[in-house]
Amino acid sequence: MLGGQQHGPPSISFATVTFTVSFTKHQEEQMLSAAVPSLIHALPMVVPMDDSWISFDVNALAQNFWSATFDGLTFGAIYALVALGYTLVYGVLNLINFAHSEVFIMGCYGVFFTLSALNFGPSAPHLSFWAIVGNLVLALVVAMIVSALTALIVERVAYKPLRKRNAPRLVFLITAIGVSFTIQYLLYVWRGPSPEPALTMFRPTPIFEVFGTIIDSQQIVIVVAALVMMVVIDQFISRSRTGRGIRAVAQDPDTATLMGVNKERIIITTFVIGGLLAGAAALFYVMKIPSGVQYNGGFILGIKAFAAAVLGGIGNVRGALLGGLLLGLIGNYGQVLLGSSQWTDVVAFVVLVLVLVLRPQGVLGSSLGRSKA
């Protein structure tokens, strides 16, 4: 499942997040390896406790391999877009911005209110192709603006004062968690605990068939649009003047400042880019999960996006893309193999722990500051 159902205000345990106080790469990898199992333990997962609570059906995986693959790539593309926000902020500030999940869910609310105002509902609207495209583009723009503004406000209000006081990293981390739950509480008070009514953007239509599996228009839109955005961001980071500034600050902020790079502007730009990508992911998430807009709907997806960033290589832009797609595939394969969607998160995080044990730096490993131009 992409979002956990939680009734009542959220709660938190600080015992699961002490790993970001490390200062060397080796210590950081060790602490990440130790912390992820605690994060898994904290997830609100429900496992049925009866004689049939688990199965291991290889035949089911073989029969549904291609459908699980294409559906996993669809979810993975969403994870990857959100993971880019985590990896960019970590690359520049060495901060795990746990408030990024709320940046994402604010974009979901932007999508919901925009489409509601355009009279979208549980049933697909009877509109022309170009009318639907125009409405979705408008919802995309609104979601990206809402998420980018949320990310900017979080950075200016929560993190900038801490940087001015040279606060320890643990203080940044606790602040990030506090901001995350503050936004959740505000959304809970404003909209209540129940998910918003479902909104269907369009009725998926079959486009072509691969190995007996039908690929529909919704899957193509999500995967292709997400890949295009990620390629654009990758090229922006690698080739543009601002991108070179981001990589310079990620590698050595003091030297970059001496060379004329405006560090504050780079930090703002990084948060805004992460917010824009989270807003785009919000549109695709609501497209895939029409009833997924809920005050705490970004929590599980945010944790999985963070896991995707770590899996691909935290601080690595291309690693976030790879990690997101891998996590989507692994989760879907596990769901089919074990016979229940309740195992999707379990399988994904178990594989993540194994990767951290065998290759703690992630699959690709290199940091944002060492990316090639």
Stockholm file with secondary structure:
# STOCKHOLM 1.0

chainA/1-373         MLGGQQHGPPSISFATVTFTVSFTKHQEEQMLSAAVPSLIHALPMVVPMDDSWISFDVNALAQNFWSATFDGLTFGAIYALVALGYTLVYGVLNLINFAHSEVFIMGCYGVFFTLSALNFGPSAPHLSFWAIVGNLVLALVVAMIVSALTALIVERVAYKPLRKRNAPRLVFLITAIGVSFTIQYLLYVWRGPSPEPALTMFRPTPIFEVFGTIIDSQQIVIVVAALVMMVVIDQFISRSRTGRGIRAVAQDPDTATLMGVNKERIIITTFVIGGLLAGAAALFYVMKIPSGVQYNGGFILGIKAFAAAVLGGIGNVRGALLGGLLLGLIGNYGQVLLGSSQWTDVVAFVVLVLVLVLRPQGVLGSSLGRSKA
#=GR chainA/1-373 SS CCSCCCCSSCCCCGGGCGGGGCCSHHHHHHHHHHHHHHHHHHSCCCCCCSTTSCCCCHHHHHHTHHHHHHHHHHHHHHHHHHHHHHHHHHHHHCCCCTTHHHHHHHHHHHHHHHHHHTTCCSSCCCCCHHHHHHHHHHHHHHHHHHHHHHHHHHIIIIIHHHHHTTCCHHHHHHHHHHHHHHHHHHHHHHHCSSCCCCCCCCCCCEEEEETTEEEEHHHHHHHHHHHHHHHHHHHHHHHSHHHHHHHHHHHCHHHHHHTTCCHHHHHHHHHHHHHHHHHHHHHHHHHHCTTCCCTTTHHHHHHHHHHHHHHHCTTCHHHHHHHHHHHHHHHHHHHHHHTCGGGHHHHHHHHHHHHHHHCTTCSSCCCGGGCCC
#=GC SS_cons         CCSCCCCSSCCCCGGGCGGGGCCSHHHHHHHHHHHHHHHHHHSCCCCCCSTTSCCCCHHHHHHTHHHHHHHHHHHHHHHHHHHHHHHHHHHHHCCCCTTHHHHHHHHHHHHHHHHHHTTCCSSCCCCCHHHHHHHHHHHHHHHHHHHHHHHHHHIIIIIHHHHHTTCCHHHHHHHHHHHHHHHHHHHHHHHCSSCCCCCCCCCCCEEEEETTEEEEHHHHHHHHHHHHHHHHHHHHHHHSHHHHHHHHHHHCHHHHHHTTCCHHHHHHHHHHHHHHHHHHHHHHHHHHCTTCCCTTTHHHHHHHHHHHHHHHCTTCHHHHHHHHHHHHHHHHHHHHHHTCGGGHHHHHHHHHHHHHHHCTTCSSCCCGGGCCC
//
